[in-house]
Amino acid sequence: MTLAVAVSLLLAASDGGVLLSRPVAVSADKLEVFKKESRALYSGHAKAVRDTLTLTCEEIEVFFTPAGEVDRILARRNVVAVDGDRQAWGDDAEFINQTGVLTVRGHPRGKQGPREVDGELVTFTTGIDKLVVTKARTRVQEPKDQRVAIDADLLTLTGPKNEAVWTGHVRAVKKKTTLLAPEVTALYDDAGEVNRVKARGGVEVTEDDRWAFGQFADYDVPAGKLVVTGKPKARDGKTRMRGTKVTFFSGSEFLEVENATTIIEVDKKKVQ
């Protein structure tokens, strides 16, 4: 028969220059204390609660400073972290007391409000309404071809707004439409579905044999309308154009270029 152990630990933190004691309640089926190593190991239905953060997993290891204060906490196996409307899941996690930063690793996924993603690292700070995911990708469920899937080097979710900022090698795909850009702001509906994509910084869009490039793009997902601006160029089959705005609709053959100029390419090999 296992014995449930609950221990209250004091965490030191600075708030306005005043040193405060911040308690963490840790519970588990089993507790082992390694005094010489300044650490304690909690195993079996482990749980740690600090302020608004609740961390559950199979094993929690607590490391102490020479002064006996908590330095960091390691959580292992089936980690679930909840802080307000932010959630993260993964194989393991690390919590740094001094900064209040929690990093979840091992096939992690993160969620803030209706927005849910996979990635390599999920990071958030207690008391700050922000969640960051590195190597982020949209967590797509069936039907896949009806949703916008986005990948990027970094995803930042802030506040309760239905908005997310994807940066670094962003790739957004729906059916045959692919959008590439350095930065994308995705707007979500209440169900967590992307209903609008705004891209900037040099945007490339392709669908079948249609192609467009410009500095900005605005994609109305429900309407399937994609508008490229900022000295845009376009290609429809073998026809190349440039103008002030390029518009096309996903799944149709419609392509419109405002103030269009046709670009005629000359085969230099045939020119004598």
VENKARA-V169264 format. One record per pair of residues at least 24 apart in sequence whose C-alpha atoms are under 10 Angstrom apart, sorted by the first residue. I is the first residue (numbers start at 1). GAP is how many residues later the second one is. D is the distance in whole Angstrom. If there is no record, write none. Layout:
BEGIN
i:gap:d
I:GAP:D
I:GAP:D
END
This chain:
BEGIN
i:gap:d
1:28:9
2:26:9
2:27:6
2:28:7
2:42:9
3:25:8
3:26:5
3:27:6
3:28:9
4:24:6
4:25:4
4:26:7
4:27:9
4:39:10
4:40:9
4:41:9
4:42:10
5:24:6
5:25:6
5:26:7
5:37:8
5:38:10
5:41:9
6:24:10
6:25:9
6:36:10
6:40:10
6:41:9
6:42:9
7:24:9
7:41:10
8:40:10
8:41:10
9:39:10
9:41:10
9:53:10
9:59:10
9:60:8
9:61:7
10:40:10
10:58:9
10:59:7
10:60:7
11:39:9
11:53:10
11:57:10
11:58:6
11:59:6
11:60:8
11:61:10
11:86:7
11:87:9
12:57:7
12:58:8
12:59:9
12:85:8
12:86:8
13:84:8
13:85:6
13:86:9
13:87:9
14:84:9
14:85:10
21:48:10
22:28:7
22:29:8
22:75:10
23:26:8
23:27:6
23:28:8
24:24:7
24:25:5
24:26:5
24:27:8
24:29:10
24:30:10
24:46:9
25:24:5
25:25:7
25:26:10
25:29:10
26:24:9
26:28:10
26:29:9
26:30:10
26:34:9
26:36:10
27:29:10
27:33:9
28:28:10
28:29:10
28:30:9
28:31:8
28:32:8
29:29:10
29:30:10
30:29:9
31:28:10
31:29:10
31:30:10
32:29:10
33:28:10
33:29:10
34:29:10
35:29:10
37:26:8
37:27:9
38:24:8
38:25:6
38:26:5
38:27:7
38:28:8
38:29:10
38:30:8
38:31:10
38:32:10
38:33:10
39:24:4
39:25:6
39:26:9
39:29:10
39:31:9
39:32:10
39:33:10
39:34:10
40:24:9
40:33:10
41:32:10
41:33:9
42:33:10
43:32:10
43:33:9
46:29:9
46:30:9
46:33:10
47:28:9
47:32:10
47:33:10
47:34:10
48:25:9
48:27:9
48:33:10
49:32:10
49:33:10
49:34:10
50:33:10
50:47:10
50:50:10
50:76:9
51:32:9
51:75:8
51:76:8
52:30:8
52:31:5
52:32:7
52:74:7
52:75:7
53:28:7
53:29:6
53:30:5
53:31:8
53:33:9
53:34:10
53:47:10
53:49:9
53:72:9
53:73:7
53:74:9
54:26:8
54:27:6
54:28:5
54:29:6
54:30:9
54:33:10
55:24:7
55:25:6
55:26:5
55:27:7
55:28:9
55:32:10
55:33:10
55:34:10
55:38:9
55:40:10
55:47:10
56:24:5
56:25:7
56:26:9
56:33:10
57:24:9
57:32:10
57:33:10
57:34:9
57:35:8
57:36:9
58:34:10
59:33:9
60:32:10
60:33:9
60:34:10
61:33:10
62:33:10
69:28:9
70:26:9
70:27:7
70:28:9
71:24:9
71:25:7
71:26:6
71:27:7
72:24:5
72:25:6
72:26:8
72:27:10
72:28:9
72:29:10
72:30:10
73:24:8
73:29:9
74:28:10
74:29:10
74:30:10
75:29:9
76:28:10
76:29:10
76:30:10
77:29:9
78:28:10
79:25:8
79:26:9
79:27:10
79:29:9
80:24:9
80:28:10
80:29:10
80:30:10
81:29:9
82:29:10
82:30:10
82:44:10
83:29:10
83:41:9
83:42:9
83:43:7
83:44:8
83:45:10
83:46:9
84:28:9
84:29:9
84:42:9
84:43:9
84:45:9
85:26:8
85:27:6
85:28:6
85:29:9
85:44:9
85:74:10
85:75:8
86:24:8
86:25:6
86:26:4
86:27:7
86:28:10
86:29:10
86:30:10
86:38:8
86:43:8
86:44:8
86:45:7
86:71:10
86:74:10
87:24:5
87:25:6
87:26:9
87:29:9
87:35:10
87:37:9
87:44:9
88:24:9
88:28:9
88:29:10
88:30:10
88:33:10
88:34:7
88:35:9
88:36:9
88:43:9
89:29:10
89:33:9
90:28:10
90:30:10
90:31:9
90:32:9
93:28:10
93:29:9
93:30:9
94:29:10
95:28:10
95:29:10
95:30:9
95:31:10
96:29:10
99:26:8
99:27:9
100:24:8
100:25:5
100:26:6
100:27:8
100:28:9
101:24:4
101:25:7
101:26:10
101:27:10
102:24:8
103:29:10
103:30:10
104:29:10
108:25:9
108:28:10
109:24:8
109:27:9
109:28:9
109:29:10
109:30:8
110:26:9
110:29:9
110:47:10
111:28:10
111:46:9
111:81:10
112:45:7
112:46:8
112:47:9
112:48:8
112:49:10
112:50:9
112:52:10
112:80:10
113:44:9
113:46:9
113:47:7
113:48:8
113:49:8
113:77:9
113:78:9
113:79:8
114:46:9
114:47:10
114:48:8
114:49:10
114:74:8
114:75:8
114:76:7
114:77:6
114:78:4
114:79:8
115:24:9
115:42:8
115:47:8
115:48:8
115:49:8
115:72:10
115:73:8
115:74:9
115:75:9
115:76:8
115:77:5
115:78:8
115:79:9
116:24:9
116:41:10
116:76:7
116:77:10
117:32:10
117:33:9
117:34:9
117:38:9
118:33:9
119:32:9
119:33:9
119:34:9
119:35:9
119:36:9
120:33:10
120:34:10
121:33:10
122:33:9
123:33:10
124:32:10
124:33:10
128:30:9
128:31:9
129:28:8
129:29:6
129:30:5
129:31:8
130:26:7
130:27:6
130:28:4
130:29:6
130:30:9
131:24:8
131:25:6
131:26:5
131:27:6
131:28:9
131:33:10
132:24:5
132:25:6
132:26:9
132:33:10
132:34:10
133:24:8
133:33:9
134:32:10
134:33:10
135:31:10
135:32:10
135:33:9
135:34:10
135:35:10
136:30:8
136:31:10
136:34:10
137:29:10
137:33:10
137:34:9
137:35:10
138:34:9
138:56:10
140:53:10
144:30:8
144:31:8
145:28:9
145:29:6
145:30:5
145:31:9
146:28:7
146:29:7
146:47:10
146:75:10
146:76:10
147:26:8
147:27:6
147:28:8
147:46:7
147:47:7
147:48:9
147:74:9
147:75:10
148:24:7
148:25:6
148:26:5
148:27:8
148:29:9
148:30:10
148:38:10
148:45:8
148:46:6
148:47:8
148:48:9
148:49:9
148:73:8
149:24:5
149:25:7
149:26:9
149:29:10
149:44:10
149:45:9
150:24:9
150:28:10
150:29:9
150:30:10
150:34:9
150:36:9
150:44:9
150:47:10
151:29:10
152:28:10
152:29:9
152:30:9
152:31:9
152:32:9
153:29:10
154:29:10
155:28:10
155:29:10
155:30:10
156:29:10
161:26:9
161:27:9
162:24:8
162:25:6
162:26:5
162:27:7
162:28:7
162:29:10
162:30:8
162:31:10
162:32:9
163:24:5
163:25:6
163:26:9
163:29:10
163:31:9
163:33:10
163:34:10
164:24:8
164:30:10
164:33:10
165:33:10
165:34:10
166:33:9
167:32:10
170:29:9
170:33:10
171:33:10
171:34:10
172:25:9
172:27:10
172:33:10
173:32:10
173:33:10
174:33:10
174:47:9
174:50:10
174:76:9
175:32:9
175:75:9
175:76:9
176:30:8
176:31:5
176:32:7
176:74:8
176:75:8
177:28:7
177:29:6
177:30:5
177:31:8
177:33:10
177:34:10
177:47:10
177:49:10
177:72:10
177:73:7
177:74:8
178:26:8
178:27:6
178:28:5
178:29:7
178:30:10
178:33:10
179:24:7
179:25:6
179:26:5
179:27:7
179:28:9
179:33:10
179:34:10
179:38:9
179:40:9
179:47:10
180:24:5
180:25:6
180:26:9
180:33:10
181:24:9
181:32:10
181:33:10
181:34:9
181:35:9
181:36:9
183:33:10
184:32:10
184:33:9
184:34:10
185:33:10
186:33:10
187:33:10
187:34:10
193:28:10
194:26:10
194:27:7
194:28:9
195:24:8
195:25:6
195:26:5
195:27:6
195:28:9
195:29:10
196:24:5
196:25:5
196:26:8
196:27:10
196:28:10
196:29:10
196:30:10
197:24:7
197:29:9
198:28:10
198:29:10
199:29:9
200:28:10
200:29:10
200:30:9
201:29:10
202:27:10
202:28:9
202:30:10
203:25:8
203:26:9
203:27:9
203:29:9
204:24:9
204:28:10
204:29:10
204:30:10
205:29:9
206:28:10
206:29:9
206:44:10
207:29:10
207:41:10
207:42:10
207:43:8
207:44:8
207:45:10
207:46:10
208:28:9
208:29:9
208:43:9
208:45:10
209:26:8
209:27:6
209:28:5
209:29:9
209:44:10
210:24:8
210:25:6
210:26:5
210:27:6
210:28:9
210:29:10
210:30:10
210:38:9
210:43:9
210:44:10
210:45:8
211:24:5
211:25:7
211:26:9
211:29:9
211:35:10
211:37:10
211:44:10
212:24:9
212:28:10
212:29:9
212:30:9
212:34:7
212:35:9
212:36:9
213:29:9
213:33:9
214:28:10
214:30:10
214:31:9
214:32:9
216:29:10
217:28:10
217:29:9
217:30:10
218:29:10
219:28:10
219:29:10
219:30:9
219:31:10
220:29:9
221:28:10
221:29:9
223:26:8
223:27:9
224:24:8
224:25:5
224:26:5
224:27:8
224:28:9
225:24:5
225:25:7
225:26:10
226:24:8
226:29:10
227:29:9
227:30:10
228:29:10
232:25:9
232:26:10
233:24:9
233:27:9
233:28:10
233:29:10
233:30:10
234:26:10
234:28:10
234:29:10
235:27:10
235:28:10
238:26:10
238:27:10
239:24:8
239:25:8
239:26:10
240:24:7
240:25:9
END
